[in-house]
């Protein structure tokens, strides 16, 4: 169900995003986007403006957290990136 609201001074059609599934990706110019795929492979990219959004990473996403000193990084798994284990 959608409704219209003024957003940034312009009328916008608004649909609740609760339960939406998609992927977060970085565009060529470095912006983060939330991509939602349709049934026929088409997709819609949404500019991320939300300040603090809860995200659950699926078990099959091959993602890993990395810590290097005080830096914390979320990236592909070591297997995807072809990283070598320290000491091998």
C-alpha positions as CSV (number, residue, x, y, z in Angstrom):
1,X,0.0,0.0,0.0
2,X,1.4,3.4,-0.9
3,X,0.7,7.0,0.0
4,X,2.0,10.3,-1.1
5,X,4.0,12.7,1.2
6,X,6.1,15.8,0.6
7,X,9.7,14.7,0.8
8,X,12.3,17.4,0.2
9,X,9.5,19.7,-1.0
10,X,8.3,17.3,-3.7
11,X,5.5,14.9,-3.7
12,X,6.8,11.3,-3.3
13,X,5.0,8.0,-3.4
14,X,5.9,6.1,-0.2
15,X,5.8,2.3,0.3
16,X,6.9,0.7,3.6
17,X,10.3,-1.0,3.2
18,X,9.8,-3.4,6.1
19,X,10.8,-7.0,5.0
20,X,12.5,-5.8,1.8
21,X,15.4,-8.0,0.7
22,X,18.2,-6.6,-1.4
23,X,21.9,-5.9,-1.4
24,X,24.0,-2.9,-0.4
25,X,26.5,-2.0,-3.0
26,X,28.9,0.8,-3.7
27,X,28.4,2.7,-7.0
28,X,31.1,3.8,-9.3
29,X,31.2,7.2,-7.7
30,X,31.6,5.7,-4.2
31,X,28.0,6.1,-3.0
32,X,26.2,3.3,-1.1
33,X,23.0,2.0,-2.7
34,X,20.4,-0.5,-1.6
35,X,19.5,-2.6,-4.7
36,X,16.2,-4.6,-4.7
37,X,15.8,-7.2,-7.5
38,X,12.5,-8.0,-9.2
39,X,11.3,-11.4,-10.4
40,X,12.5,-10.9,-14.0
41,X,16.0,-9.8,-13.0
42,X,15.3,-6.1,-13.1
43,X,16.3,-4.0,-10.2
44,X,15.7,-0.7,-8.4
45,X,18.6,1.2,-6.7
46,X,17.7,3.2,-3.7
47,X,20.0,6.0,-2.4
48,X,20.9,5.3,1.2
49,X,19.9,8.2,3.4
50,X,18.7,6.3,6.5
51,X,21.0,7.1,9.5
52,X,20.9,3.7,11.3
53,X,19.4,0.8,9.5
54,X,19.3,-2.8,10.9
55,X,20.8,-5.3,8.5
56,X,21.0,-9.1,8.7
57,X,23.7,-10.8,6.6
58,X,22.5,-14.1,5.2
59,X,24.6,-17.2,6.0
60,X,25.4,-17.8,2.3
61,X,26.7,-14.3,1.6
62,X,30.4,-15.3,1.9
63,X,31.1,-12.1,4.0
64,X,33.6,-11.7,6.8
65,X,34.6,-9.1,9.4
66,X,38.2,-8.0,9.5
67,X,40.0,-6.1,12.3
68,X,43.4,-4.4,11.6
69,X,44.4,-2.5,14.7
70,X,41.6,-0.1,15.4
71,X,40.1,-0.5,11.9
72,X,37.0,-2.7,11.4
73,X,36.1,-3.8,7.9
74,X,33.2,-5.8,6.4
75,X,34.2,-7.4,3.1
76,X,34.0,-10.6,1.1
77,X,35.3,-13.8,2.8
78,X,39.1,-14.6,2.5
79,X,38.2,-17.5,0.1
80,X,36.4,-15.1,-2.3
81,X,39.3,-12.6,-2.1
82,X,41.9,-15.3,-2.5
83,X,43.7,-14.2,0.7
84,X,46.5,-16.4,2.1
85,X,46.4,-17.5,5.8
86,X,49.2,-16.0,7.9
87,X,51.9,-18.5,8.5
88,X,51.3,-20.6,5.4
